[in-house]
Amino acid sequence: KTAESLTNLARVLYADGAFIQASRLLDRSLQLRERALGKSHPDVGVTLMHLGIVRRAMGDLSAAGVTADQAVAILQAAGAARRNDLAAALSVKGNILGRTGSYEAARPVIQESLQLREQALGSDHPHTARSVIQLGMLEQKMGNYRIAKQLFERALTVNQTRLGLNNAEVAGNLNELGQVERLMGDLPSAKAHFEQALTIQEETIGGTHP
């Protein structure tokens, strides 16, 4: 329970931007779980995943990549019972690979994460939509704008259906769609989607929010 509390507090600190403090707490949580459960326990894998997220935020992509690889290996061995955790760890690994410019290596990792979420949650779940967005962002970075647009449209449809039209997540989807349309030279469509996103954001978080 102490390790769980340390991890929960670390996640709050991470969300608040206190990365160094979060990293220290996760290191403590990891040590406790390894001693109590063994180094191959799925909960150790989850802790390593969170540590990889924090290290990524701190800019230490090399250490983050190693940690994410360790998390993925442990959670792969855990089987179907930890499928959601594995999908999350693969998402983190794919993100780190993308940030280092290893786009071709990142693609199959993100695709596997998406497939796992589709199997566990269904294709119309908002968490699945996040994986779709992640894949779309990667395709956009690789210059595959048409594929990226199709993925963004898919995620937008899911979130509009499941979360409602006036939702902050939907606004983010509209911005992502507008951005790829701008890159494709479709300025009228990009403008329309940016305006829709702005309207939602003003209604949900206020017109003075940064």
Backbone hydrogen bonds, N-H to C=O, Kabsch-Sander energy under -0.5 kcal/mol:
donor,donor_aa,acceptor,acceptor_aa,energy
5,S,1,K,-2.4
6,L,2,T,-2.5
7,T,3,A,-2.4
8,N,4,E,-2.6
9,L,5,S,-2.5
10,A,6,L,-2.3
11,R,7,T,-2.1
12,V,8,N,-1.6
13,L,9,L,-2.5
14,Y,10,A,-2.6
15,A,11,R,-2.1
16,D,12,V,-1.4
17,G,14,Y,-1.7
18,A,13,L,-2.8
19,F,17,G,-1.6
22,A,18,A,-2.1
23,S,19,F,-2.6
24,R,20,I,-2.0
25,L,21,Q,-2.1
26,L,22,A,-2.3
27,D,23,S,-2.2
28,R,24,R,-1.9
29,S,25,L,-2.6
30,L,26,L,-2.8
31,Q,27,D,-2.1
32,L,28,R,-2.3
33,R,29,S,-2.5
34,E,30,L,-2.6
35,R,31,Q,-2.0
36,A,32,L,-2.4
37,L,33,R,-3.1
38,G,33,R,-0.7
38,G,34,E,-1.2
41,H,38,G,-1.4
44,V,41,H,-1.0
45,G,41,H,-1.6
46,V,42,P,-2.2
47,T,43,D,-2.0
48,L,44,V,-2.4
49,M,45,G,-2.0
50,H,46,V,-2.2
51,L,47,T,-2.2
52,G,48,L,-2.4
53,I,49,M,-1.9
54,V,50,H,-2.0
55,R,51,L,-2.6
56,R,52,G,-2.2
57,A,53,I,-2.0
58,M,54,V,-1.8
59,G,56,R,-1.4
60,D,55,R,-2.0
61,L,59,G,-1.5
64,A,60,D,-2.3
65,G,61,L,-2.4
66,V,62,S,-1.9
67,T,63,A,-2.3
68,A,64,A,-2.6
69,D,65,G,-2.3
70,Q,66,V,-2.0
71,A,67,T,-2.3
72,V,68,A,-2.6
73,A,69,D,-2.4
74,I,70,Q,-2.1
75,L,71,A,-2.4
76,Q,72,V,-2.5
77,A,73,A,-1.4
78,A,74,I,-0.7
79,G,75,L,-0.5
79,G,76,Q,-0.9
82,R,79,G,-1.6
83,R,80,A,-1.8
86,L,82,R,-2.3
87,A,83,R,-2.5
88,A,84,N,-2.0
89,A,85,D,-2.4
90,L,86,L,-2.7
91,S,87,A,-2.0
92,V,88,A,-2.0
93,K,89,A,-2.5
94,G,90,L,-2.9
95,N,91,S,-2.2
96,I,92,V,-2.3
97,L,93,K,-2.4
98,G,94,G,-2.3
99,R,95,N,-2.2
100,T,96,I,-1.4
101,G,98,G,-1.3
102,S,97,L,-2.4
103,Y,101,G,-1.7
106,A,102,S,-1.9
107,R,103,Y,-2.0
109,V,105,A,-0.7
110,I,106,A,-2.5
111,Q,107,R,-2.7
112,E,108,P,-2.0
113,S,109,V,-2.0
114,L,110,I,-2.4
115,Q,111,Q,-2.4
116,L,112,E,-2.3
117,R,113,S,-2.0
118,E,114,L,-2.3
119,Q,115,Q,-2.1
120,A,116,L,-2.4
121,L,117,R,-3.0
122,G,117,R,-0.9
122,G,118,E,-1.0
125,H,122,G,-1.0
129,A,125,H,-2.2
130,R,126,P,-1.5
131,S,127,H,-1.3
132,V,128,T,-2.0
133,I,129,A,-2.5
134,Q,130,R,-2.4
135,L,131,S,-2.2
136,G,132,V,-2.3
137,M,133,I,-2.8
138,L,134,Q,-1.8
139,E,135,L,-2.5
140,Q,136,G,-2.2
141,K,137,M,-2.1
142,M,138,L,-1.8
143,G,140,Q,-1.6
144,N,139,E,-2.7
145,Y,143,G,-1.6
148,A,144,N,-2.4
149,K,145,Y,-2.7
150,Q,146,R,-2.0
151,L,147,I,-2.0
152,F,148,A,-2.6
153,E,149,K,-2.6
154,R,150,Q,-1.9
155,A,151,L,-2.4
156,L,152,F,-2.4
157,T,153,E,-2.2
158,V,154,R,-2.0
159,N,155,A,-2.6
160,Q,156,L,-2.7
161,T,157,T,-1.8
162,R,158,V,-2.7
163,L,159,N,-2.8
164,G,159,N,-0.7
164,G,160,Q,-0.7
167,N,165,L,-0.9
171,A,167,N,-2.2
172,G,168,A,-2.0
173,N,169,E,-2.0
174,L,170,V,-2.5
175,N,171,A,-2.1
176,E,172,G,-2.2
177,L,173,N,-2.5
178,G,174,L,-2.6
179,Q,175,N,-2.3
180,V,176,E,-1.9
181,E,177,L,-2.0
182,R,178,G,-2.2
183,L,179,Q,-2.0
184,M,180,V,-1.6
185,G,182,R,-1.1
186,D,181,E,-2.4
187,L,185,G,-1.6
190,A,186,D,-2.2
191,K,187,L,-2.8
192,A,188,P,-2.1
193,H,189,S,-2.2
194,F,190,A,-2.6
195,E,191,K,-2.3
196,Q,192,A,-2.0
197,A,193,H,-2.3
198,L,194,F,-2.4
199,T,195,E,-2.2
200,I,196,Q,-2.1
201,Q,197,A,-2.5
202,E,198,L,-2.6
203,E,199,T,-1.7
204,T,200,I,-2.3
205,I,201,Q,-2.8
206,G,201,Q,-1.0
209,H,206,G,-0.9
